[in-house]
Every structure is written in C-alpha cells, then in structure tokens.
Amino acid sequence: MILLRLFFEFFKTGLFAVGGGMATLPFMYDIADRTGWFTHEMLADMIAVSESTPGPIGVNMATYVGYATAGIPGSVIATLGLITPSVMIILLIARALKAFRDNPTVDAGFYGLRPCSVGLIAAAGVLVVRLALLDTARYAATGVLTDLFNCKALLLAAVLFVCTRYVKKLKGLHPIVFILGSAVVGIAFSF
Amino acid sequence: MKKYWELFLAFARVGVMTFGGGYAMIPILEREIIDKHHWATSEELMDYYAVGQCTPGVISVNTATFIGYKYAGVSGGIIATLGVVFPSLVIITVIAGILTSFADVPAVKSAFAGIRVCVCVLIFNAVVKLWKKAVVDKATLAIFLAVFLLSVFLDVSPVVFVVLSAAAGIALTRMGVRGK
C-alpha cells in the first residue's frame, strides 16, 4: 500500500516539476509535510548526497526518498513513479517535436511556468536556510534576537557564497568539492 | 535485441558519468550518442535538450527518452530511460543504506550540519542561474514573487502554483503584457 502511494506521489512530482533536478525539491517538502515519511533534516542531507553522486539529481532524490520510506522496493518504485510521466509525455511529443516547440500556447504556458518554478525552489531554499543557518528553538526559548542566528553556520555560508560566486579559481569547481569541504569544517568545528 | 542492449549500456554510461545533472551531461551525451553511436546529430541533441528542459520531469530522463525513441521506437525510449536511471538506483541505494546505519555517529551528524550550510548556498546559486532565464519582465517578476511568498507562508501544494502559473502565462501573453 505504501508502495502504491509512493508511486503516486512521485508520479505527481514527475508530472509537475518543470526545470530539472532542483525543481523536484518543493514537491519533496510537500510529501514530507503531508506523509511524515521523512524529516526536513533528512531531505537536506539527501540533497547533498544527490549532488555528490553520479546521476541526475531528481532521480537520485527519488531513489533516496524511496529507500528511506520503504527500503529497496521503495527506491525502485519512487524512481519509476518519477520517470513514468516524463516518458509518456516525451513519447507523445517526440512525434511532433517541431509543432510542439513552435506552438504559441505552449510557449506562453512555459513563460508563466518558469518564474513559478524558480519561486518554488527559492521557497524550498528558505526551509533549508531555517534548518541550517537559524536556531529557531533557541530563539523561542530565550527571545534574544542574536540567539536566532547560528553564527558558525552563517560564517561558513558567507565563505561558501564568496567562493562559489566570486573567486575565479573556485567558482567553476564541481559542487562535490564544496560539499566535502563543508563536511570537514562541520566535523572540525563541531557544528 | 542487441540494439536495445547497446542503448541501455550507452545510457547507463551517461548516467554514471553525469555528475550533478543538468549541463554536465551534454559533453558526455555528445561523445556517447553523436560521436560513438551516431544516434542523433548535434542539432537534434540541442533540440531534445531544449524541449527536455521545458517539459515536466528530469531533464536527462527526457533527453534519453527522445534519443531512444528516435533510434528504436517506443521500446527504445523506455530502455534508454531505464539505462540512465539504473546507476543512480544502485549507487544511491547503497549509500542510503550505509548512511542510515551511521546517521547517529556524532562526527557524521556534524559533517551533515556543515553540509546543510553548503546546500543552502547551492540552492541559492541554482535559483540565481534559473532566475536569469525565467524572470525576464515585470509580469514574470510578479509571478515569481507571488509564488515565492505564498508558498513560504501558506501550506498549498506546488501543483496548484504550477497549474495557475501556466494559465497566467497564457493569459498574460494574450493580453499583450509580455515583454514589458
């Protein structure tokens, strides 16, 4: 039964997530909130693992979430659920690729969809920020505003931000380099 | 039969070598699909990739389905897709299994607390990259802000936003607001 639901949830994700791997994130958070199969913390870790292993990020996320929910059968079913709508849609439009690309209504629809996708990913990012950079529990207990911020984490975020965006020698590097570096910093400074 | 096996293996190789998804797969696809097997031309590949980006689902899966379909019909499309996801299934299942057994080790916990900080920055960078292609005028900025704020503060399924935004895109284009 859980496998059937898992398939359905990921089928929905595959059908509505437009714009690649990160676009599946808001759907994963939605699944976590509604089903309780996994926590926000687990999701953030899954993103890191999906980024640092071979394979498409969306597929990696589905496999990981499926495994966390229902073991090996779960990972297979979640992945199949995610790719089924893609395969059906592509097989349908492959016959009329040019007509699809040039259709003004399709183009107008995607004109609206693209900013929506970015908005949804940004909102999922807010959830990760709350988890990784803020300490909402401590703030709720003390009420002191400075207790809201996790200083060590904010400092690391600032360094990573500069390294991935502005340092010429570093910004082209694969995300795995930064992920591994952050893991080392996390252990060294006991985050 | 040999045709399908070749297709599966070629896309499994693409799956293993695509690290981080998205554009990372283009050079590998070019080598496997165009240079080695001649299953598609460079122009076709770009077309598939462009359509794969703007249709629902994972981009590399969409591209694999296109190429497989062109080379060997519907079953080709399905086999190429299974090929591209196969390595992920194996690798992630193994890693997930290992991590679940070590999740309570303090050092592993600290490592992942550090990694989560990095994930924030990676998501931010992804948003900036996608933003450049998506938010192109006032109307798309309004859609972005509306979706972002509503999904932060309300508990609404992303499906609702996706359907409404597509409809808004069509309506706004018809009204001639686009590009202003």
Interface residues (C-beta under 8 A of the other chain):
Chain A: K12 G14 L15 F16 A17 V18 G19 G20 G21 M22 T24 L25 P26 F27 D30 D33 E41 A44 D45 I47 A48 V49 S50 E51 T53 P54 G55 P56 I57 G58 V59 N60 T63 Y64 Y67 A68 I72 S75 V76 T79 L82 I83 P85 S86 V87 I89 I90 L91 I93 A94 L97 F100 R101 P104 T105 D107 A108 G109 F110 Y111 G112 L113 R114 P115 C116 S117 V118 G119 L120 I121 A122 A123 A124 G125 V126 V128 V129 L131 A132 L133 A153 L156 A157 L160 F161 T164 R165 H174 P175 I176 F178 I179 G181 S182 A183 V184 V185 G186 I187 F189 S190 F191
Chain B: G15 V16 M17 T18 F19 G20 G21 G22 M25 D47 A50 V51 G52 Q53 C54 T55 P56 G57 V58 I59 S60 V61 N62 T65 F66 Y69 K70 V74 G77 I78 T81 V84 V85 P87 S88 L89 I91 I92 T93 I95 A96 G97 L99 T100 A107 S110 A111 F112 A113 G114 I115 R116 V117 C118 V119 C120 V121 L122 I123 F124 N125 A126 V127 L130 W131 K133 A134 V135 T140 L141 I143 F144 L145 A146 V147 F148 S151 V152 D155 S157 P158 V159 F161 V162 V163 L164 S165 A166 A167 A168 G169 I170 L172 T173 R174 R178
